Amino acid sequence: MWIVVLVGALMNIALVWLFDMKLVSHMFLGGFLAAFMGLMIFLIASLDNPFRGEISISSAPFEEIHKNLMEE
């Protein structure tokens, strides 16, 4: 999944530079695309590790369910 995301990001950035437009609008388009790709990579990284970090899901409910299922 990560290879597809990174190759797609590189392809999008390369395609932006193929457009023939003024420098200011080119920078805005490139900036928006870079921000979007950065946010998407951040989202994928956050969803890839739901049990890590400051804002995370506790594993206690899953451990409780596993314990209850294994006892029966």
C-alpha positions, 0 to 999 in steps of 0.5 A: 500500500505504501509503495502505491501511495508514494508512486502516486504522489511522485506521479502527481507532482511530476504531472503538475510540472507538465502544465504550462502556466504562470509561476504564481498559479503553478506554485498554488497548484503545487502547494495544494497538491503537496498539502493534499498528498501530505494529509493523505499520507498522514491519514494512512499512517494514523489509520495503519497504527491505531494502537500507537500514539497519544490519541489511540484505541485501547486494547482493553476491550479486545483483551476482555472479549478474548478472555471471555471467549477463551474461558467458555 
